[in-house]
Amino acid sequence: MNASGQVIVADTAVDRVNLLGLTRAQLELFFLDLGEKRFRAQQVMKWIHHRGVRDFSQMTDLSQSLREQLDRIAEITPPHIAEQQDSQDGTRKWAISVEGGSLVEAVLIPEGDRATLCVSSQVGCSLDCTFCSTGKQGFQRDLTAAEIIGQVWLAIDSYDAWQSGKGRVVTNVVMMGMGEPLLNFDNVVSAMSLMCDDLAYGLSKRKVTLSTSGVVPALDRLAEWTDVSLAVSLHAPNDALRNEIVPINRKYPISRLLESARAYLDAQTDKKRVVTIEYTLLAGVNDSVEQATELAQLLRDYPCKINLIPFNDFPNSGYTRPSGNAVSRFWQVLTDAGFVVTVRTTRGDDIDAACGQLVGEVVDRTRRSARYQAGRHEQGLLQSQE
């Protein structure tokens, strides 16, 4: 099963198809292969995503024989919540158990009449941005479409909100959790299709945001598959610095990344769309007035808004959070240059749910986590001997 809509129908109960992660087109093909009409897909989608029903026997608008057949060859299986934590500010974080023995994390951030769900796309991350805790955990595998959309399903289910009259538990989704979404292209595109489908979660394309560190080849073809909002994790005003803190920049430099992001916007029918530029402020690294001026020059006449993110610390990160004054000075330079600039409020830091803090538990096949810990241990020994 991939972004082109190919679906393999299971022949045995041992190898059941998980319908949770199938898009409308994929589910229609599934039922056509069974000799059923396309509209069966619409019925089942509503049961899964509107009502939270996992038991085929409860799907009363399907025939008894079809329900029995589905029970033999298919399943509706979200990932499992291993732990739930609630912050004093209302933020909720889940540690979610996935196949392979790892945990990934998802975070729901309520704010007024909005509730933004931060969704993970990989078990760990195959990139190694130096200021991100997730990257230090190494990488195991991509999440399946069912495991990605399952985070939305679980968030709603954890509030017991199916047909409860509580309103939308999730109003916005950001693909900014663990992993680089564009390195898991097919599964992420399928999951975002479900997020925006009226038969599933019905979110506006403006309320689903994909954030990338700069996987340019995948970004170049993203507009062929979706028109969700786009965020670029920039974090530096020049290639020399970005090469150090966002290593993928050595392969796809800033000019190429911004060109690709602009092409994505140009492909949209809504010509008022802009790219969100994400910029994590690291004290003494990228937060000076001079660097703010350089960033303003870089983005001059670029269709964007800028989101400043004061660094959220994690153990042995090697970085510190800038002072409030430093953040204000940086913001002022950009605002004076005519940009729309926001400063992200830290939410959920008492449960390590803030931006850049998501770690889970990764069965790391890259051994990056072990190397990172060994390096930190060696550094600590050297410091203790000074």
N, C-alpha and C positions, 0 to 999 in steps of 0.2 A: 504494500500500500504506500503510495507516494503522492506528491503534489499533482500529478497528472490524473489521479483518481483511480488507480488500479487497486482492486480489492480481491483478495483470495478468500473464497468461502471455505470454511472448515468442513472436513468430512467426518471428523470424529469428535466426541465429547472431550477428548484429551486436548485437542487443539482448537479451542473455541475462539471465535472472533470477538474481540472486545468492541462493542458498538459505541462505547462512550466516546472514542476518539475519531469516529467516522464523520466526515463532512456530509452535507446534504447529498451532494453528487455521489459520494462514495457509498452512502447508505442506499441510495436509489439503485445503484449497480448491484449492491448486495441482494436486494429484494428481487430485482429482475433476474438474477442468477438463480433464485429460488423459484422462479415462475410466477412471482407475485407482481402486482401493479406498483408503479412508482409511488403512489400516494401512501403506501405503507411506511415509507421512510418518514414522511411528515408526521404520521401518527406516532411512530416510535420516538422520533426526536422530541416531540412535546412531552411524552411520558418521561423521558430521561432528563431533559434540560429545563422543562417548565414545572414538572411535578416532583422531580427527584426520585422517581420510581426505578428500582433495579430488578424487581421480580416480574418476569414476563406474565405470570399468572394473573397479575393485577391489571394488565392492559386490556380492559374489557371491550374496547372497540376492535380488537383483533379476534379472528376466529379461534376456537379452541384448538383446532389442529395446528394452526400457525404458531400459537403460543407454545404448544408442546414441541414443535419443531425447533423454535428458537431456543427453548430451554436445553435442547440437545446439542446445538451447534454454536450457540452464541452466549455471551455474558455481558453484563454491564458492571464493570469493576473499576472503581476509582482506586488510587493509591490509598495507603493506610496512614492515618494520623498516629504518630508515635507519641507526640507530646504537644500540648497547647499551652501557651503562655500569654497572659494578659497584662499589658502595661498600665501604669497609673494614668496615662493620658488617653486610654481607650484603644491603643494599638493592640492588635492580636497577631501573634506569630505561631505558626505551626511547623513542627519538625515532621516531615512526611517520609515514611518508609517506602522505598522502591525496590524493585527486583535487583538483586546483586548485593544486598546487605548494606546499602548506603542510606543516608538521610539527606533530603534536600529541604529547603526552607521556603515558606511563602509568608507574606506579611500583609495584613489589611490595616489601612490607615484611615480612620474616619475623620472627617472635617466638615462640620456643618451638615448640609444635605448631600455631601459627596462621601464616597468610601472607595479609596483606591487600593486595589490589590496588586501587590508586587509579586510577579510570577517567575519561577525558575524555569530554565530551558535545558540545562545540562546537569549532570551529577559532577559537581566541581566545575572547573573551567579549564579549557585547554590553552587559554591565553594566560599571561602572568603579569598583569598590571601591578606595579609595585605597591600601590596604596590600597589594594583591595584584599580583604581577608579571604574571600572565596578562592582567589587564585593561588593562595598559599596552601590550599588543601589538595592541590593536584587535580587530576581528572580521571573519571572512570568511563563514562559513556554519555551519549545523548539521551534525553528523556523521550519517551514515545508521545504521540499526540494525545493518547488517553491520559498519560501522566501529567501533561501540561494542562489540558482543559480540565482534568480531574482536580487541579488546585482551585479552579473556580467553583466546581461542583462541591468540593469539600468546604469551601468558605461559606457558601450559602447553607449547606447542610449543618454546619457547626452552630449556626444561629437558629436552627429549626425553622427556616423561613420559607419552605415550600408552601405556597398558597396560604400563607399565614396572615396576609394583610399588613405585613411589616414594611412593605415597599422593597425597593431594590437594596439588597445587602451589598452588592458590588455595582458601582456606577462607572468606574474607570478601571482599566487594567494597564499596567506598565510591564513590559517584558524587560525588567531590570533586576531580576533576582539572580540566582546563581547561574553562571554560564554566559556564553556569547550566542545570542539567538540566531545570528546568520550562519553560524557553523552547524546548526541543526535545522537547516532551511525547510525541508519538506514537512517535518513534524510541527514546527512553529507556524508555518503558513496554514496548515490544516487546523490547528488549534485556534488561530486568530480568525479564520473563516467561521468557526463555530461561535466565537465570541460575538461576532457581528451579525450572525444569522438570526432573523426574527423568530425562527422556529427553535432556536437555542437560547442565547442570552441577549440578543437584540441590542448590543451596544453600538453607539455611533462610531464611525471610523475615526472621528476626532477624539474619542474617549478610549481608544486602544492605541498604545504607543510602543513601538519597537525601538530599543536602544542598542546601538552598535558601537564597538570600539574601532571599527574601520575595516571590516572584511569586504573590501571593495568589489571583488568579482560577484559576490552574492548580492550586494547592494545594487550593482548594475542591473540585475535582473529582477529585483524585488517588485518593481512596478508592474511586471507582467502578471503578478499573482495577487497583489493586495494594494489597498490605498489607505492603510492606517497611517497614523501620525508617526513621524520619525524624529528620533533624538540621536545626536552624535556625541559620544564621550570624548571630548577634546582634551581638556585638562592642561594644555600648554599652548603658548602663543607662537612657538617656532618648532622646527623639526629637531633641532639639537636636543632640546629639553624633552620633547615628546618621545624621542627615541629611547630615552632613559627610563621614563616612567610608564610609557605605553609601548612595549617593544614591537607590537605589530606595525608601528609607524615606520620601522626600518624597511618594511616591505611595501607598505602603502602610505606614502607621506601625506602631509596635511593637504597640499594642493590637490592631489588625486582624490582624497577622501571628500573634500568639500565639493569638488567637481561632480562626483558621483551622487552626493546628496542633493545637489541642485538639479541634476538630471531626473532624480526621483520626483522632486517637486514639479518639474516641468511636465512630467508625464500625467499629472493629476488634472482632472477637469476643474477642480476648485483652485483658481489661481491666487487665492488669498492665503494659501497654506504657507507655513514657514517651518524651518528646522529648529528644534530646540537644541541649543549648544549647552552641553553639561560640562561644568568646569569645577572640579574638586580643588578647593584651596588648601594648600599644604604650607605650613608656616616656614618661611625662609627658603622655599623652593620655587613657588610659582605665584606668590601673592603680593608682589611689590607693585607700586604705582607704575613703575616703568614697564612691567609686564602687562599690566592692565592697558596701558597706552598701546603697547604692541599688539595686544589682542584686538583692541578697537580698530587699529589699522588693518589687521588681517581680515576682519569681518566687515569692513566698510562696504556698504552697498550689497551685503549678502542678506538674503531673506531669512532672518533668524530672530529668535529671542534667546536670551542667555539665562541659564539657571546656575547660580553659584551655590556650591555645596561645601560648607566648612567641613573639613576632614573629621570623620568619626573614628576615634582611636580603637585599636584592638591590640592584644598583647604582642610585644616585640615588633611592632610595625616599622619602627625607625622614623616615623613621622609624628608631628604634633599639630594640633589644631591651631589655626591662626587666632589672634586676638580679635575681639569685636571691632576694635578700631581699624585693624588691618582689613577686615572684611568690608567695613563701611567705606574706607578709602578706595578699595578696588571697585566696589559698587558705584561710587560717585563718579569715577573716571568714565566708566562705561555709560552711565546714565547721562552724563554731560555730553557724551559723544552721540547721543540720540537713540541708544538701544533700550528696548524693554528688558529690564533685568529684575529677576527675583532672587531672593536668598532662601534656599530650602531650610525650613524649620526642622530641627532634629526631633524626630518622633521615635518612641520606643527604645531609646538607648538604655533604659533600665533592664530590658530583656534582650539586649544586643540585636535589635531589629532595625537599627538605623542603616542608612545607605552605606554600602561597603563593608557591613559587619556580618552578612549572612555567610555561614560556614557549613552548617550541617555536619555530617560525618561521611567522608568520602573514602571508599575503598580504592585507594589511589594506584592506578596502574602505571603512572608516569614516574613515581618515586620523587616527585617534586616536593611533596610535603616532608618526606624524610630528609631530603637535602636542605630544605629551608630550616627545619628544626636543628639539624646538625650544625649549620652555619651560625645560627643564633646561639647555640650552646658554646661553640668555639669562641664567638665574639664575647660572650659573658665571661668565659674563663680568662681571656686576655684583659678585659677590663678589671677583673678582680685582682690581677697580678700587677696592675699599674700602681 
